[in-house]
Amino acid sequence: TRYWGNFFKNILSITAVYSLGFLGLSLIEESNISNINWSVLIWISLNGFLTLLAYPLIPLLGSFFGFTSSITLAELSDLNHPLLKELSLKAPGTLQHSLQVANLSDSAAKAIGADDLLIKVAAMYHDIGKTLRPTYFIENQSGTNPHDNLPRLESARIIIEHVTEGVKMAEKNGLPKVIIDFIASHHGTTMVEYFYRMHSRENPEGEKDKSHFQYPGPKPKTKEESILMLADSLEASSKSLKNPDNKAIDDLVERIITDKISQGQLQNSPLSFDDLEKCKLSFKQTLKNIHHVRIEYPAKPE
């Protein structure tokens, strides 16, 4: 990949610089090429070669021992990755949504000292399951909505499948388990509320089994997974604001986070109340920047 290509070029360049530097200094000191200690130059070159061999082993060792290195995450953040490339071609609206969620998540993670690189990469992949049926998701629609001709149960099943199918796609493409966990948990066990309410309204006497309209989970169990869930809901909900001013955005953030807490979606999360307050401030500021909300100046004194 481009990342590894640049890495190898950098290592080779550094090795060459050190080797030439040593050679130049030795010539100045000895004034005769035959008196140079060539064994030192050989060791410098050998160390550079061993470094080239060692770094590619990091992802392999990480996979073996169950951890994901920053090198692996940096490589996954490349938009030329096959899964992200497919997302950009089949579901460009979803890709833009994912990038905005990444920005929201990254800022909130930094505010509480969480792993910002991990959550940023996870946000880029969290909706890859939407590439299977992109037009069934509003951010990829252009005028027509295929859900208009479907039973509400079928619509809910398709929406929920973007999580389960996303997990399968991630496993098939060898994404690290830590990233797959984000895909599985980013909706927790919440409901596909719109279709459940429409189904209940259209079938007042019929079956109202909520499990058919509920994501399978699990609920977020890390700070990073919790932040991603909140950022995903906030970014999607902010698109429906008719007038995204300061008050509207502040109210939205408070309402969404309160709803997640009342639904028990954060009950397994290690986020503290202090963390949540810091996340709220970060979400509000980032959303205002996204929607270009201007600062309200005080009234001009008479």
C-alpha positions as CSV (number, residue, x, y, z in Angstrom):
1,T,0.0,0.0,0.0
2,R,0.9,3.7,-0.2
3,Y,1.6,3.8,3.5
4,W,4.1,0.9,3.5
5,G,5.7,2.3,0.3
6,N,6.4,5.6,2.0
7,F,7.6,3.8,5.1
8,F,10.1,1.7,3.2
9,K,11.3,4.8,1.4
10,N,11.8,6.7,4.7
11,I,13.8,3.8,6.3
12,L,16.0,3.5,3.2
13,S,16.5,7.3,3.1
14,I,17.5,7.4,6.8
15,T,19.9,4.4,6.5
16,A,21.5,6.1,3.4
17,V,21.9,9.4,5.3
18,Y,23.5,7.8,8.3
19,S,25.8,5.7,6.1
20,L,26.9,8.6,4.0
21,G,27.3,10.7,7.2
22,F,29.5,8.2,8.8
23,L,31.5,7.7,5.7
24,G,32.0,11.5,5.3
25,L,33.1,12.0,8.9
26,S,35.4,9.0,8.7
27,L,37.1,10.4,5.6
28,I,37.5,13.8,7.4
29,E,39.0,12.1,10.5
30,E,41.2,9.5,8.8
31,S,42.0,11.3,5.6
32,N,42.4,7.9,3.9
33,I,39.6,5.6,2.8
34,S,41.7,2.5,3.6
35,N,41.6,3.5,7.3
36,I,37.9,3.7,7.6
37,N,36.2,1.2,10.0
38,W,34.0,-0.6,7.5
39,S,32.5,-2.9,10.1
40,V,30.6,0.1,11.6
41,L,29.2,1.0,8.1
42,I,28.1,-2.6,7.7
43,W,26.3,-2.5,11.0
44,I,24.5,0.7,10.2
45,S,23.3,-0.8,6.9
46,L,22.4,-4.1,8.6
47,N,20.3,-2.2,11.3
48,G,18.4,-0.4,8.5
49,F,17.7,-3.8,6.8
50,L,16.6,-5.4,10.1
51,T,14.2,-2.5,10.7
52,L,12.7,-3.1,7.3
53,L,12.1,-6.7,8.3
54,A,10.8,-5.9,11.8
55,Y,8.1,-3.4,11.0
56,P,6.0,-5.5,8.7
57,L,5.8,-8.1,11.4
58,I,4.0,-5.7,13.8
59,P,0.5,-6.3,12.2
60,L,1.2,-10.0,12.2
61,L,2.2,-10.1,15.8
62,G,-0.7,-7.8,16.7
63,S,-3.1,-10.2,15.1
64,F,-1.5,-13.2,16.8
65,F,-1.6,-11.6,20.3
66,G,-5.0,-9.9,19.8
67,F,-4.0,-6.2,19.7
68,T,-4.2,-3.7,16.9
69,S,-1.2,-1.4,16.4
70,S,-1.3,2.3,15.4
71,I,0.5,1.2,12.2
72,T,-2.4,-1.1,11.3
73,L,-5.0,1.7,12.1
74,A,-3.1,4.2,10.0
75,E,-3.1,1.8,7.1
76,L,-6.8,1.2,7.5
77,S,-7.5,4.9,7.5
78,D,-6.5,5.1,3.8
79,L,-9.6,5.9,1.7
80,N,-8.2,3.6,-1.0
81,H,-8.8,0.6,1.2
82,P,-11.1,-1.8,-0.8
83,L,-14.0,-1.5,1.6
84,L,-13.9,2.3,1.8
85,K,-13.4,2.5,-2.0
86,E,-16.5,0.3,-2.5
87,L,-18.4,2.5,0.0
88,S,-17.5,5.7,-1.9
89,L,-18.7,4.2,-5.2
90,K,-21.9,2.5,-4.1
91,A,-22.9,4.7,-1.1
92,P,-21.3,8.1,-1.3
93,G,-23.8,9.6,1.1
94,T,-22.9,7.0,3.7
95,L,-19.2,7.7,3.3
96,Q,-19.8,11.4,3.9
97,H,-21.9,10.5,6.9
98,S,-19.1,8.2,8.2
99,L,-16.4,10.9,7.8
100,Q,-18.6,13.4,9.8
101,V,-19.1,10.8,12.5
102,A,-15.3,10.3,12.5
103,N,-14.8,14.0,13.1
104,L,-17.4,14.1,15.9
105,S,-15.9,11.0,17.5
106,D,-12.3,12.1,17.2
107,S,-13.0,15.4,19.0
108,A,-15.0,13.8,21.8
109,A,-12.3,11.1,22.3
110,K,-9.6,13.7,22.6
111,A,-11.7,15.6,25.1
112,I,-11.7,12.7,27.5
113,G,-8.4,11.1,26.7
114,A,-9.8,8.1,24.8
115,D,-8.1,6.4,21.8
116,D,-8.9,9.0,19.1
117,L,-7.1,7.1,16.2
118,L,-9.0,3.9,17.0
119,I,-12.4,5.6,17.1
120,K,-11.7,7.6,14.0
121,V,-10.9,4.5,11.9
122,A,-13.8,2.6,13.4
123,A,-16.2,5.4,12.4
124,M,-15.0,5.2,8.8
125,Y,-16.0,1.5,8.7
126,H,-19.1,1.4,11.0
127,D,-21.6,1.6,8.1
128,I,-19.9,-0.6,5.4
129,G,-22.9,-2.9,5.5
130,K,-25.0,-0.2,3.7
131,T,-23.1,-0.9,0.5
132,L,-25.3,-4.0,-0.1
133,R,-28.5,-1.9,-0.4
134,P,-27.4,1.8,-0.4
135,T,-30.7,3.3,-1.7
136,Y,-32.6,2.0,1.3
137,F,-30.8,4.6,3.4
138,I,-31.8,8.2,3.3
139,E,-28.4,9.7,2.8
140,N,-28.0,7.8,-0.5
141,Q,-31.5,8.5,-1.9
142,S,-32.3,11.0,-4.6
143,G,-36.0,11.6,-4.7
144,T,-37.4,8.1,-4.5
145,N,-37.7,6.0,-1.4
146,P,-37.9,2.2,-1.9
147,H,-39.4,1.7,1.5
148,D,-42.6,3.3,0.3
149,N,-43.4,0.0,-1.5
150,L,-42.4,-2.3,1.3
151,P,-44.1,-3.7,4.5
152,R,-42.7,-2.0,7.6
153,L,-41.3,-5.3,8.9
154,E,-39.3,-5.8,5.7
155,S,-38.0,-2.2,5.9
156,A,-36.9,-2.7,9.4
157,R,-35.1,-6.0,8.5
158,I,-33.2,-4.3,5.7
159,I,-32.2,-1.4,8.0
160,I,-31.0,-3.8,10.8
161,E,-29.1,-5.9,8.3
162,H,-26.6,-3.2,7.7
163,V,-25.1,-4.1,11.1
164,T,-25.1,-7.9,10.8
165,E,-24.0,-7.8,7.1
166,G,-21.4,-5.2,8.0
167,V,-19.9,-7.5,10.5
168,K,-19.7,-10.3,7.9
169,M,-18.1,-8.0,5.4
170,A,-15.5,-6.9,8.0
171,E,-14.7,-10.5,9.0
172,K,-14.4,-11.6,5.3
173,N,-12.0,-8.7,4.6
174,G,-9.8,-9.4,7.7
175,L,-10.6,-6.2,9.7
176,P,-9.3,-6.4,13.3
177,K,-11.8,-7.6,15.8
178,V,-11.7,-4.3,17.7
179,I,-13.1,-2.6,14.6
180,I,-15.7,-5.3,14.1
181,D,-16.9,-4.7,17.7
182,F,-17.6,-1.1,16.8
183,I,-19.7,-2.2,13.7
184,A,-21.7,-4.6,15.9
185,S,-22.4,-2.2,18.8
186,H,-22.9,1.2,17.1
187,H,-26.7,0.9,17.4
188,G,-26.7,-1.3,20.5
189,T,-30.1,-2.8,21.1
190,T,-32.0,0.3,20.0
191,M,-35.2,0.2,18.0
192,V,-35.8,1.2,14.4
193,E,-38.3,3.6,15.8
194,Y,-39.8,5.1,12.6
195,F,-40.8,1.8,11.1
196,Y,-42.0,0.4,14.5
197,R,-44.3,3.4,15.0
198,M,-45.6,3.2,11.4
199,H,-46.3,-0.5,11.8
200,S,-48.1,0.0,15.0
201,R,-50.2,2.8,13.5
202,E,-51.1,0.7,10.5
203,N,-51.8,-2.5,12.4
204,P,-53.5,-1.3,15.7
205,E,-54.9,-4.8,16.4
206,G,-52.0,-6.7,14.9
207,E,-48.8,-8.2,16.4
208,K,-46.4,-5.7,17.9
209,D,-43.4,-7.8,18.7
210,K,-40.6,-5.2,19.3
211,S,-37.9,-7.7,18.7
212,H,-38.5,-7.6,14.9
213,F,-37.6,-3.9,15.0
214,Q,-34.7,-4.1,17.4
215,Y,-31.0,-4.2,16.6
216,P,-29.2,-7.3,17.9
217,G,-26.5,-5.5,19.8
218,P,-24.4,-5.8,21.8
219,K,-24.4,-2.6,23.7
220,P,-21.2,-0.5,23.8
221,K,-18.7,-1.8,26.4
222,T,-15.8,0.7,25.9
223,K,-15.6,4.4,26.0
224,E,-14.8,4.5,22.3
225,E,-17.7,2.3,21.3
226,S,-20.0,4.5,23.4
227,I,-18.8,7.7,21.8
228,L,-19.3,6.3,18.3
229,M,-22.9,5.3,19.1
230,L,-23.6,8.8,20.3
231,A,-21.8,10.5,17.4
232,D,-23.6,8.4,14.9
233,S,-27.0,9.3,16.2
234,L,-26.2,12.9,16.6
235,E,-24.8,13.3,13.1
236,A,-27.8,11.6,11.5
237,S,-30.3,13.5,13.7
238,S,-28.7,16.9,13.0
239,K,-29.5,16.5,9.3
240,S,-33.2,16.9,10.2
241,L,-32.8,20.2,12.0
242,K,-34.7,22.8,10.0
243,N,-32.8,25.7,11.7
244,P,-29.5,24.4,13.2
245,D,-28.8,27.3,15.4
246,N,-27.0,27.2,18.8
247,K,-30.1,26.4,20.8
248,A,-31.3,23.7,18.4
249,I,-28.0,21.9,18.4
250,D,-27.6,22.2,22.2
251,D,-31.1,20.7,22.7
252,L,-30.4,18.0,20.2
253,V,-27.2,16.8,21.9
254,E,-28.9,16.8,25.4
255,R,-32.0,15.0,24.1
256,I,-30.1,12.3,22.2
257,I,-27.7,11.5,25.0
258,T,-30.5,11.5,27.6
259,D,-32.5,9.1,25.3
260,K,-29.5,6.7,25.1
261,I,-29.1,6.7,28.9
262,S,-32.9,6.2,29.5
263,Q,-32.9,3.3,27.0
264,G,-30.1,1.6,29.0
265,Q,-27.7,1.7,26.0
266,L,-24.8,3.0,28.1
267,Q,-25.3,0.7,31.0
268,N,-22.2,-1.4,30.1
269,S,-20.1,1.7,29.2
270,P,-17.2,2.9,31.4
271,L,-18.0,6.5,30.5
272,S,-18.4,8.6,33.7
273,F,-20.7,11.6,34.2
274,D,-17.7,13.8,33.8
275,D,-16.8,12.1,30.5
276,L,-20.3,12.6,29.2
277,E,-20.3,16.3,30.0
278,K,-17.0,16.7,28.2
279,C,-18.4,14.7,25.3
280,K,-21.5,16.9,25.2
281,L,-19.4,20.1,25.0
282,S,-17.3,18.6,22.2
283,F,-20.3,17.3,20.2
284,K,-22.0,20.7,20.5
285,Q,-19.0,22.6,19.3
286,T,-18.2,20.2,16.4
287,L,-21.8,20.2,15.2
288,K,-21.9,24.0,15.2
289,N,-18.7,24.0,13.2
290,I,-20.2,21.5,10.7
291,H,-23.4,23.5,10.3
292,H,-21.5,26.9,10.3
293,V,-23.4,28.3,13.2
294,R,-22.3,31.9,13.7
295,I,-21.6,33.3,17.2
296,E,-24.5,35.4,18.5
297,Y,-23.1,38.9,19.3
298,P,-24.7,40.9,22.1
299,A,-27.1,43.6,21.2
300,K,-25.6,47.0,20.3
301,P,-25.9,49.4,23.3
302,E,-28.2,52.3,22.7
